[in-house]
Amino acid sequence: MHKDALRTRDVVPPGVVQSVASAGKSPRDARIDVFRGLALVMIFINHVPGTLFEHFTNRNYGFSDAAEAFVFLSGVAAGLAYSTRFLSRPLWPAIAKVWARARALYFVHLSTTAMAMGIMAAGALYFRLPQLLGTINMAPIFTHPLGVMIGIPTLGHQLGYFNILPLYTVFLLATPAMIIVGLKRPLLLLGTSILVWAIAAQFRLNFPAYPNPGGWFFNPLTWQILFVLGLLTGMAMKRGERFVPKIGWLTWASGLFLLAILIWRLVPEMGVMGRAGLGVLRELGVPYSFVGFDKTFLAFPRMLHFLALAYFLSTQGWVERFARSTWMAPFALLGQHGLAVFATGSVLSILMQAIKAGIGDHLITDALLLGSGLAVQFALAYGLRRTSQMKVA
């Protein structure tokens, strides 16, 4: 037997090696790119608050929003991209590959943060609106400048709307350990993740912010559960399997749950009844993380809504066919170049916030701003694809 095969069998069982090897030839799943692209569009729209168009993003039709989708799909992508690298020894090349991506995310975050501060400063000067310097967590730059100079590079100080990349960076740093455990004991990884979420949510544990009091807006100790679920899903997909199998009654239950939450959000009377019911549970002593909607600690209703949505969509054949249609090709293109598109959209959203502060809220100008911002992102993704094709040629 070949030496590399012996090394591989030291890491995972032979059946896993064979299934992963065969799955490695499978075509790219269009659903991942499309849903990641859609999430990027909705994040961009939501990051320019005060427009009519934000009322049509998914956060208005359920408890979760595009952030949950972004984190989960990031985990799926990591599982697909990196898991097979950990099947053979030495492990360091596989670890280095993941950490190189984390390093790239870190420097993109620092760059976009610096651009956002410059944009807000320019907006304050041009429109003569010094109040812009008090938005998106900019005020500590002037009240605690030394602390901010420490906090930004250590990720303790994050501008508003610039919280996701630090979260993703932390997850990638932990991804090698997650994959190593997940390859041999996936249920152990999942159980540990659930336990960490429950303890952090119950006792309000979080990564510290600095120099501001409090913690990170996206708490890594709670949001990790979505990344882990995505990672395990991606690892299973790489083997040509499903992490959570298709079960008829579970598909129906998730669909009915999504319908009930949709009615809750769209019918005010039902929303009042639902919140009253959660209030009763809270008075009975049910922990807040199970009856609230806190985003920082990823409250259970938010997480359950997203997981039901992800499971239901993953069981529908028409979703995969629709994802492969020409209608969805532009969104798939965005998803394939997620980091560049997300970073560009983040900077553009701050630019548009500054412009809107100067010119006010108007339907036509809002449409022009958002439309031009999305056009830039689609053009960027297309340019990156063409550049990649020229390199291959």
C-alpha positions in Angstrom: 0.0 0.0 0.0 1.2 3.5 -0.8 2.7 5.5 2.0 0.2 8.4 1.5 -2.7 6.0 1.8 -1.3 4.7 5.1 -1.1 8.2 6.4 -4.6 9.0 5.3 -6.0 5.9 7.0 -4.4 7.1 10.2 -6.7 10.1 10.2 -10.1 8.8 9.1 -11.7 5.5 8.4 -11.2 4.0 4.9 -14.9 4.4 3.9 -14.7 8.1 4.5 -11.6 8.4 2.4 -13.3 6.5 -0.5 -16.5 8.5 -0.3 -14.6 11.8 -0.1 -12.4 10.9 -3.1 -15.4 10.0 -5.2 -17.3 13.1 -4.1 -14.4 15.3 -5.0 -15.4 15.0 -8.7 -18.9 16.2 -8.1 -20.0 19.5 -9.8 -20.2 22.7 -7.8 -23.5 23.1 -5.9 -25.1 26.2 -7.4 -27.3 26.7 -4.4 -24.4 27.7 -2.2 -23.2 30.5 -4.6 -26.7 31.7 -5.3 -27.8 32.0 -1.7 -24.5 33.6 -0.7 -25.0 36.1 -3.5 -28.6 36.8 -2.4 -27.3 37.2 1.2 -24.7 39.7 0.0 -27.4 41.8 -1.8 -29.6 41.9 1.2 -26.8 42.7 3.6 -25.9 45.6 1.3 -29.4 46.9 1.2 -29.8 46.6 4.9 -26.5 48.4 5.5 -28.0 51.5 3.9 -30.8 52.1 6.4 -33.7 54.4 5.7 -34.7 53.2 2.2 -37.9 51.7 1.1 -36.1 48.8 -0.3 -34.9 47.4 3.1 -38.6 46.5 3.7 -38.3 43.8 1.1 -35.3 41.9 2.5 -35.7 38.6 4.2 -35.4 40.0 7.8 -39.0 41.3 7.4 -40.4 37.8 6.8 -38.9 35.8 9.6 -36.9 36.0 12.8 -33.5 35.6 11.1 -31.8 37.7 8.4 -29.0 37.6 5.9 -26.3 37.4 8.6 -27.4 33.9 9.6 -27.2 32.8 6.0 -23.8 34.4 5.5 -22.3 32.7 8.6 -23.8 29.3 7.8 -22.8 29.4 4.1 -19.3 30.4 5.2 -19.1 27.2 7.2 -20.4 25.2 4.3 -17.8 26.7 2.0 -15.0 26.0 4.5 -16.1 22.4 4.8 -16.1 22.0 1.0 -12.8 23.8 0.5 -10.7 22.5 3.3 -11.9 19.3 4.8 -10.2 16.9 2.4 -6.9 18.6 3.0 -6.9 17.2 6.5 -7.2 13.6 5.4 -3.5 13.1 5.1 -0.4 14.0 7.1 1.4 16.2 7.7 -1.4 18.5 8.8 0.5 21.8 8.7 -0.1 22.5 5.0 -3.8 22.1 5.5 -3.8 24.3 8.6 -1.6 26.9 6.9 -4.1 27.1 4.0 -7.0 27.9 6.3 -5.0 30.4 8.3 -3.9 32.1 5.1 -7.5 32.8 4.4 -8.0 34.1 7.9 -5.1 36.4 7.4 -6.6 37.8 4.2 -9.9 38.4 6.0 -8.1 40.3 8.8 -6.3 42.7 6.4 -9.5 43.2 4.3 -11.3 44.1 7.6 -8.5 46.6 8.5 -8.6 48.1 5.1 -12.3 48.6 4.8 -12.4 50.0 8.4 -9.9 52.6 7.4 -11.9 53.5 4.3 -15.1 53.8 6.2 -13.5 56.2 8.7 -12.2 58.3 5.8 -15.6 58.3 4.1 -17.4 59.5 7.2 -14.7 62.2 7.8 -15.1 63.4 4.2 -18.8 63.4 4.5 -18.7 65.4 7.7 -16.4 68.0 5.9 -18.3 68.2 2.6 -21.8 68.2 3.9 -20.8 70.1 7.1 -22.4 67.4 9.2 -20.1 66.8 12.2 -22.7 64.4 13.6 -21.6 61.9 11.1 -18.5 61.5 13.2 -20.7 60.1 16.0 -22.3 57.4 13.9 -21.2 53.7 13.3 -19.2 53.7 16.5 -16.9 56.5 15.3 -17.2 58.6 18.5 -14.6 56.7 20.5 -12.0 57.7 17.9 -12.2 61.2 19.4 -13.0 60.4 23.1 -10.6 57.4 23.5 -8.1 57.7 20.5 -5.4 55.6 22.1 -7.9 52.9 23.0 -9.2 52.8 19.5 -5.7 52.6 18.1 -5.3 49.4 20.1 -8.9 48.2 19.7 -9.0 48.3 15.9 -6.0 46.0 15.1 -7.0 43.7 18.0 -10.6 43.5 16.7 -11.9 44.8 20.1 -13.2 48.0 18.4 -15.5 47.4 15.4 -17.3 50.0 13.5 -21.1 49.5 13.0 -21.8 47.4 9.9 -18.2 46.1 10.0 -18.7 43.2 12.4 -18.9 40.1 10.3 -15.4 39.8 9.0 -13.9 39.7 12.5 -16.4 37.0 13.4 -15.4 35.0 10.3 -11.7 35.5 11.0 -12.1 34.0 14.4 -14.0 31.0 13.0 -11.3 30.3 10.4 -8.6 30.4 13.0 -10.6 27.6 14.8 -11.5 25.7 11.7 -8.6 23.3 11.6 -9.4 22.1 15.1 -13.1 21.8 14.1 -12.3 19.8 11.0 -10.0 17.4 12.8 -12.6 16.7 15.4 -15.4 16.7 12.8 -13.8 14.1 10.5 -13.7 11.5 13.3 -16.4 12.6 15.7 -18.9 14.9 14.0 -21.5 14.5 16.7 -18.9 15.4 19.4 -18.2 18.6 17.5 -21.9 19.4 17.2 -22.6 18.6 20.8 -19.7 20.7 22.0 -20.9 23.6 19.8 -24.4 23.4 21.2 -23.0 23.3 24.8 -20.8 26.4 24.1 -23.8 28.2 22.6 -26.1 27.4 25.6 -23.5 28.4 28.3 -22.5 31.6 26.5 -26.2 32.6 25.9 -27.2 31.8 29.5 -24.4 33.5 31.2 -23.9 36.3 28.7 -20.3 35.4 27.9 -18.8 37.3 25.0 -15.5 38.4 23.5 -14.5 41.7 25.1 -14.8 45.0 23.2 -12.2 47.7 23.7 -12.2 50.6 24.5 -16.0 50.5 24.6 -17.6 48.4 27.4 -19.5 45.3 26.5 -18.7 42.7 23.9 -18.7 42.0 20.2 -21.9 42.7 18.3 -21.7 39.2 16.7 -20.6 37.1 19.7 -18.3 34.3 18.4 -19.2 32.0 21.3 -22.9 31.9 20.2 -22.7 32.4 16.4 -20.2 29.5 16.2 -23.1 27.1 16.2 -24.2 28.2 12.8 -20.7 28.0 11.4 -20.2 24.5 12.8 -23.5 23.3 11.4 -22.4 24.8 8.0 -19.0 23.2 8.3 -20.4 19.8 9.1 -22.9 20.2 6.2 -20.1 21.1 3.8 -17.9 18.2 5.0 -20.9 15.8 4.3 -21.5 17.4 0.9 -17.9 16.7 0.0 -18.5 13.0 0.7 -21.7 13.2 -1.4 -23.9 12.9 1.6 -26.3 15.0 3.7 -25.4 15.8 7.3 -29.1 15.9 8.2 -31.0 13.4 6.1 -34.2 14.1 4.3 -37.1 13.1 6.5 -40.7 13.6 5.3 -42.2 14.7 8.6 -39.3 17.1 9.3 -39.7 18.7 6.0 -43.4 19.3 6.6 -42.7 20.5 10.2 -40.1 23.0 9.0 -42.4 24.3 6.3 -45.3 24.8 8.6 -43.1 26.5 11.2 -41.8 28.9 8.5 -45.4 29.6 7.5 -46.4 30.3 11.1 -43.5 32.7 11.5 -44.4 34.4 8.2 -48.0 35.0 9.5 -46.5 36.2 12.8 -44.5 38.9 11.0 -47.1 39.9 8.5 -50.2 39.9 10.7 -49.8 42.4 13.5 -52.4 40.7 15.7 -50.6 37.4 15.4 -47.3 39.1 16.3 -48.9 40.5 19.5 -50.2 37.0 20.4 -46.8 35.4 19.7 -44.9 37.9 21.8 -47.4 37.6 24.6 -46.9 33.8 24.6 -43.1 34.3 24.8 -43.7 36.7 27.7 -45.6 34.1 29.6 -42.8 31.6 29.1 -40.3 34.2 30.3 -42.3 34.7 33.5 -42.3 31.0 34.0 -38.5 31.0 34.1 -37.6 30.0 30.6 -34.2 31.5 29.8 -34.2 34.7 27.8 -32.1 33.1 25.1 -35.0 30.8 24.3 -37.8 33.4 24.3 -36.1 36.5 23.0 -34.7 37.7 19.7 -31.3 39.0 20.7 -28.9 39.0 17.7 -25.6 39.3 19.6 -26.2 36.1 21.5 -28.1 34.4 18.6 -31.3 33.8 20.5 -33.0 30.4 19.9 -36.0 31.7 17.9 -33.6 33.4 15.4 -31.5 30.3 15.1 -34.5 27.9 14.8 -36.1 30.0 12.1 -32.9 30.0 10.0 -32.3 26.3 10.5 -35.9 25.5 9.5 -35.5 27.7 6.4 -32.1 26.1 5.4 -33.4 22.6 5.9 -36.7 23.1 4.0 -34.9 24.8 1.1 -32.3 22.0 1.0 -35.0 19.3 0.6 -36.7 21.0 -2.4 -35.7 19.8 -5.8 -37.0 23.0 -7.5 -34.6 25.1 -5.4 -31.6 23.4 -7.0 -33.1 23.7 -10.5 -33.9 27.4 -9.9 -30.4 28.0 -8.6 -28.9 26.6 -11.9 -31.2 28.8 -14.0 -30.0 31.8 -16.0 -32.1 34.1 -13.8 -29.9 33.2 -10.8 -26.5 33.3 -12.7 -25.7 36.9 -11.6 -26.3 36.1 -7.9 -24.2 32.9 -8.3 -21.4 35.1 -9.7 -21.6 37.4 -6.6 -21.4 34.4 -4.3 -18.4 33.0 -6.1 -16.4 36.2 -5.3 -18.0 36.7 -1.9 -15.1 38.4 0.0 -14.3 41.0 -2.7 -18.0 41.7 -3.2 -18.7 41.9 0.5 -15.8 44.2 1.2 -16.8 46.5 -1.7 -20.4 46.5 -0.7 -19.5 47.4 2.9 -17.4 50.4 1.8 -20.1 51.5 -0.7 -22.8 51.2 2.0 -21.0 53.7 4.2 -20.4 56.0 1.3 -24.2 55.9 0.6 -25.0 56.5 4.3 -22.9 59.6 4.2 -24.5 60.8 1.0 -28.0 60.2 2.3 -27.2 62.1 5.4 -26.3 65.1 3.2 -29.1 65.0 0.7 -31.9 63.4 2.7 -34.2 60.4 2.1 -35.8 60.4 -1.4 -37.2 57.3 -3.2 -35.5 58.2 -6.6 -32.1 59.0 -5.1 -32.3 55.9 -2.9 -33.0 53.8 -5.9 -30.1 55.4 -7.8 -27.7 54.9 -4.9 -28.6 51.3 -4.3 -28.8 50.5 -8.0 -25.4 52.0 -8.7 -23.9 50.2 -5.7 -25.2 46.8 -6.8 -24.1 47.5 -10.3 -20.5 48.1 -9.1 -20.6 44.8 -7.2 -21.9 42.8 -10.2 -19.3 44.5 -12.4 -16.6 43.6 -9.9 -17.6 40.0 -9.8 -17.8 39.8 -13.6 -14.4 41.4 -13.9 -12.9 38.9 -11.4 -14.3 36.0 -13.3 -12.9 37.3 -16.6 -9.5 37.8 -15.0 -9.6 34.3 -13.6 -10.5 32.9 -17.0 -7.6 34.8 -18.7 -5.2 33.4 -16.1 -6.4 29.9 -16.9 -6.1 30.5 -20.6 
